[in-house]
Amino acid sequence: MTIRDYAESFGEKLMGMFPKIIYKVRIKDKLVALTFDDGPHPLFTNELLDLFEENGIKTTFFVTGSSIEKHKKIISRMIAEGHELGNHSYSHKNLIFKKKSMIKEEIEKTDRLLRELGVKSDIHFRPPFGRFLFAASSVLASLNKKVIMWNVPTRDFKENDSNVILKRIYKRIKPGSIIVLHDSGIERPGKKIDRQATINAVKVLIEELPKRGYKFKTVSELINY
């Protein structure tokens, strides 16, 4: 084997250790993807689905396996109405410093639940909190997963003012953007999940962005455009 052959072989092995990570798509047309994490939620997700159905909009929901088990009817509704379903792990645990076996089970268990409910297309992955290191990278690469991140953070999970959420979006949005929002959250003792500010912001977005020339696509539609 020559030095060049060795270098090429090593490069292929190295590349095989990392998944494809997508923060945005480089396009000129004004297409963007609305994405929602942590759901589904029986109140807020259904309210969003009502909005999208009324306006003919398709989005991408990155759902957790534990929430799928609790709200299978909502998942079935998402699929029936043409939305894209992504994998957001089973338990929404931080994947940093976790064993490969645990990470793989988190991903595969959620994939199985989605397949059982009728998802037939590729299931992309978004890591909880947007965090992962080498162990997760190796697992995701072995499962041939695309990792979908975002280039428009909203921090809506900490925000009660929809106008603040909107300002953050307007500041960063561009053709090919992936916007991250949340339709649910982590249940904490004594703290009720409230995503009304997010819903109020979405109501404005689906009216305002088309006025600015933007169209909404699912993540896969954006990737494959």
N, C-alpha and C positions, 0 to 999 in steps of 0.2 A: 504494500500500500504506500503510495506517495504521500508527501506532506499535504498536498492539496486534497487528496482523497480523504485523509484523516481529518483535515479541517472541515470539509464538507459533511462528513459523517458526524463529527462532534456537533456541528451547527444544527443538523437535523435533530439530533437527540436533545439538544438544549431547547430548541423551539418546541419540541414535543412535550416539554415540561410546563409550558405556559399556555393558557387558553387565549382565545381572541377576546380582547377587551374593547368595548365600544363606548365612548363618551358622547359622541355626536357623529353625524354623517356629513361628509363633505359634498354638498350639492349647492347649486345656485338657485333652484326653485324654492319658493317659500313654503316648505313643508316641515311640520314639526310633529313630535309625538308627545302626547300627554301620557304619563305613567303614574300609577298609584301603587303604593306599598302597604303592606301589613294587614290587608283585609283577607276575606271580606268581613264587613260589619253589617248587622241586620238593618240598621237605620241609615247610616251614611252612604254605604255602597248602593243600596237600592235607590236612594234619592239621586245619586249621581247617574245611575243607570236610567232612571226616568228622564233626566235632562238629556242624556246622550241619545236616547231613543227618539225623543221629541225633535232633536236637531240633526239626526242622521249622522252622528259622530261615532267613530270606532276608536277605542283606546286600548292600552295595555295595562293589565293588573298583575302585579307581582304578589302572589298570595302565599300565605304560610300553610303548611300541611295541617297544623292544629286547628286553624280557622276553617279550612276546607271541611274537616270532619264535622264541625259544628254547623256549618251553613252550606250544605251541599246544594240546596235549591237555588241559592244565589249564584253558585258556580255554574249550575245548569242554565240559569238565565243568561249569564255572561256569554256562554258558549252559543246559546240559541240566538242571541242578538248580535253575534259576529265580533265580539271583543277578543283580544288576544290574552291568553293566560301564561304568566311566567312563574318560575319557581323562586320563592324567597326563603327557602329552607323550611324545615318542619316546625321547629320550636323558636325560631328567631334568636338563637344564641349567637353571640360573637364568635366567629370562626377562627379568630387568631389564637394560636397556640393550642388548637384542638387536634386530636389524633385523626389521621386520615380515615380510619374506619368509622369514626363518629361523623365526620363531614360527609363521607359517601352515603351513609345511612340517612342523614338529614335530607340530602338531595334526592336520592333514589326513592325514599318513602313518599315524598311530596310528588315526584313524577308519577309514581304508581297511582296515587289518589286522583291526579288529574287525568290520567289515561282511563281509569275506571269510569270517570264521569263523561268521557267522550272527547277529550282533547286529542287530536290526531296530528297536528302540526308540530314542528320543532318546539321544544320548551326551553326558552332561554333562562338564564339564571341572574339574579341580582343578590349579592351577599347582604346579609343583615348589617345595617349601619354603614354599608358600603366598604366594609373592611375585610381583607383576607390577605394571607401571606403564602409562603411556599407550599405548605401542606395542602391547602385548599386549591392552589394553582395546579398542583400535580393531579389532584382528584378531578378537577374541572376539565383539565386537558384530556385525561383518560376517558372521560365521559363525553368528550367532544362538545362541550358546552360553550356557547357564546356568553360572555359576561357583559351584561348591560348596565352601564353606569349612567351618568348624566352630566350635562354641561350647564344646566340651569337649576341650581339648588334653590329651594324656596324656604326651607326651615319652617314649613307650615305647621309641623307638629309642636312647635313652641310658640305659635303665634295666634292671637285672638283677633287681630285686625286684618281683614281681607285686603285692605288697601296696601298694607305693608307687603303682603304676599305678592300682589300684583306689581308693585314697584320693582321687586327683586326679579320678577319674570321679564318685565319690559326692559330692564337694564341689560340683561344677558341674552335675550332671545335673538336668534339668527336662523337662516335657512339650515335645516338639518338638525336643529336642536332637539335634545331629549330633556323634557321637563319632569322633575320628580316632585310628586305630591303624595299625600297619605290619606287613605279613606278609613283607616282604623289606627290601632296603636297597641302598645303593650299594656295589658291590664295591670294596674297597681292598686294595692289596698287603699281604700279611701279616696281614690282619684278616678273620676269618671272620664272616659274618652269623649272628647268633643271635637268634631271636625267641621263644625258649622262655618267657621271662617274659610276653610278650604272650599267648601261648597259654594259659599258666596263669591269667592274669587273665581271659581270655575264658571259660574253663571255669567260673570262679566267677560271672562276670557273667550267664551264661545261666541260672544257677540262682537267683541272688540278686535280680536285677531283676524277674523275674515275681512273686516274693514281695512286692515293693514295689509291685506293680500295673502294672508296665511291660510293654509289648509291643514287639517288634522289627519294624521296617519297612525297606524299601529307601528310599533318598533320594527317588526319584520317588513312591513310595507316600506318603511323609511330605509332600512338596510338594503332592500332589494330594488330600490327605485333606480 
